[in-house]
Amino acid sequence: QVQLVESGGGLVQPGGSLRLSCVASGSIFTMYAMRWYRKAPGKERELVAGITSGGYTNVRDSEEGRFTISRDNAKNTVYLQMNNLKPEDTAVYYCNAVWGSYEYWGQGTQVTVPS
């Protein structure tokens, strides 16, 4: 069992930055691939970025160059650094952990970028 707790969301003006954090507890964090998803009102949930247990990363094409995912295994934490934020980034951001058939979700953190 893994518990995921996100933090770092908030209200930020266009062009601003936020760093989301997701702290995992309850299992061997290093074994899990970690991902960030987001869900905007009226839209489908979409994958934003992922990082494997070995540290390989991928970021959604549309956010490439603005978003960076990283992990600190010593702190059981995965981060999403978001720069040059735009109104279309407004969404609830969810942390996700996957290992084989095991998958866990956090409760989400709201990011709001007013237009």
Buried (B, 14 or more C-beta within 10 A) or exposed (E): EBEBBBBBBEEBEEEBEBEBBBBBEEBEBEEBBBBBBBBBEEEEEEEBBBBBBEEEEBBBEEBEEBBBBBBEEEEBBBBBBBBEBBEEBBBBBBBBBBBEEEEBBBEBBEBBBEE
